Amino acid sequence: MNVITYDLKDNTLYIYFHKRVDANNVNEISVVIKDLLDKNTNVNVILDCEDLDYISSAGLREVLKVKKKI
């Protein structure tokens, strides 16, 4: 399973985090999120962490970066 998946519905970009977001995968997640936000401007963004078991400080930084961009 991917650590991050996404869906675009009705001008809202849903970004789903799965299992673990930590220093091992945060760079990959950062690239995916940056690409999504660059391609989908002027949309609402919802970060769904329901399936997230663990998030490190590096993962939290990435979430805060997303918040600053939108």
C-alpha positions as CSV (number, residue, x, y, z in Angstrom):
1,M,0.0,0.0,0.0
2,N,1.2,3.5,-0.8
3,V,1.8,5.8,2.2
4,I,-0.1,8.5,0.4
5,T,-3.0,8.5,-2.0
6,Y,-5.2,11.2,-3.3
7,D,-8.5,12.0,-5.0
8,L,-9.9,15.1,-6.6
9,K,-13.7,15.6,-6.2
10,D,-15.8,18.7,-6.8
11,N,-12.9,21.2,-6.6
12,T,-11.5,19.5,-3.4
13,L,-8.2,17.6,-3.3
14,Y,-8.3,14.8,-0.7
15,I,-4.9,13.6,0.4
16,Y,-5.0,10.4,2.4
17,F,-2.1,9.3,4.6
18,H,-1.7,5.6,5.4
19,K,0.2,3.7,8.1
20,R,3.4,5.6,8.9
21,V,4.8,9.0,7.9
22,D,8.4,9.3,9.1
23,A,11.9,10.2,8.1
24,N,12.1,7.1,5.8
25,N,9.3,8.3,3.5
26,V,8.7,12.0,4.1
27,N,10.9,13.0,1.1
28,E,8.8,10.9,-1.2
29,I,5.6,12.3,0.3
30,S,6.9,15.8,0.0
31,V,7.5,15.4,-3.7
32,V,4.0,13.9,-4.3
33,I,2.3,16.6,-2.3
34,K,4.2,19.4,-4.1
35,D,3.3,17.9,-7.5
36,L,-0.3,17.6,-6.5
37,L,-0.5,21.2,-5.3
38,D,1.3,22.5,-8.4
39,K,-1.1,20.7,-10.7
40,N,-4.2,21.6,-8.7
41,T,-4.3,25.3,-8.0
42,N,-7.3,27.0,-6.4
43,V,-8.7,23.9,-4.9
44,N,-9.7,23.1,-1.3
45,V,-7.4,20.6,0.4
46,I,-8.4,18.0,3.0
47,L,-5.7,16.0,4.7
48,D,-7.2,12.7,5.8
49,C,-5.1,11.0,8.6
50,E,-7.8,8.5,9.7
51,D,-5.6,5.5,8.5
52,L,-2.4,7.0,9.9
53,D,-0.8,4.9,12.7
54,Y,2.2,7.1,13.3
55,I,3.6,10.5,12.2
56,S,7.1,11.7,13.1
57,S,8.1,15.3,13.6
58,A,9.3,15.2,10.0
59,G,5.8,14.2,8.9
60,L,4.3,17.0,11.0
61,R,6.6,19.5,9.3
62,E,5.3,18.3,5.9
63,V,1.7,18.8,7.0
64,L,2.5,22.3,8.2
65,K,4.2,23.1,4.9
66,V,1.0,22.0,3.1
67,K,-1.1,24.3,5.3
68,K,1.2,27.2,4.5
69,K,0.8,26.6,0.7
70,I,-3.0,26.6,0.7
